[in-house]
Amino acid sequence: MALRVTANAQPSINTTVRKVNIPSVNLEQLKNVDSADLEDGYTLVYDAATEKWVAQAATTNVGNIDGGTF
């Protein structure tokens, strides 16, 4: 009794890797960030009323932070 094995060739995937240079940006240059009161230890918090990120003093009682799904 002969043993016969058949293998199907997998389709190839062509990919291209490109390097993209992104210039550095200062926080003050972003249009949706209010950095007027920015100080060491502050946290950026989104304000839906102004639709901007605002600097607020960091607190130790922040509750749960959900970073989302990636």
C-alpha positions in Angstrom: 0.0 0.0 0.0 1.5 3.3 -1.1 1.1 6.5 0.8 0.4 9.6 -1.3 0.6 13.1 0.1 -0.7 16.2 -1.8 0.1 19.7 -0.7 -1.7 22.7 -2.0 0.5 25.8 -2.6 -0.5 28.8 -0.6 -1.1 32.0 -2.5 1.7 34.5 -2.1 1.1 37.9 -0.5 3.1 40.8 -1.9 3.8 43.6 0.7 5.7 46.8 0.6 7.2 48.5 3.7 7.7 52.2 3.5 9.3 54.6 6.0 7.4 57.8 6.5 9.1 60.7 8.2 6.7 62.7 10.4 7.9 66.0 11.6 7.8 66.6 15.4 5.0 68.9 16.6 4.9 70.8 19.9 1.7 70.5 22.0 1.1 74.2 21.6 0.9 73.8 17.8 -2.1 71.6 17.9 -5.4 73.4 17.2 -7.6 71.2 19.5 -5.4 71.6 22.6 -5.7 74.4 25.1 -2.3 74.5 26.7 -2.6 77.9 28.4 -2.6 76.4 31.9 -0.1 73.6 31.2 2.2 72.7 34.1 4.3 69.8 35.2 2.2 66.9 36.4 -0.9 68.0 34.5 -3.0 65.7 32.4 -4.8 66.5 29.2 -8.6 65.9 29.5 -11.1 66.3 26.7 -13.7 68.9 27.1 -16.7 68.1 24.9 -18.2 71.6 25.4 -15.2 73.3 23.8 -14.1 70.3 21.7 -10.6 70.7 23.0 -8.1 69.0 25.2 -7.4 71.1 28.3 -4.7 70.8 30.9 -5.9 69.9 34.4 -4.1 69.0 37.6 -3.6 65.3 37.9 -5.6 63.7 40.7 -5.1 60.4 42.5 -8.8 59.5 42.3 -9.3 59.2 38.6 -11.3 56.0 38.7 -11.1 53.5 35.9 -9.3 54.4 32.7 -10.3 52.5 29.6 -7.6 52.8 26.9 -9.8 51.2 24.3 -9.2 48.2 22.1 -6.4 48.1 19.6 
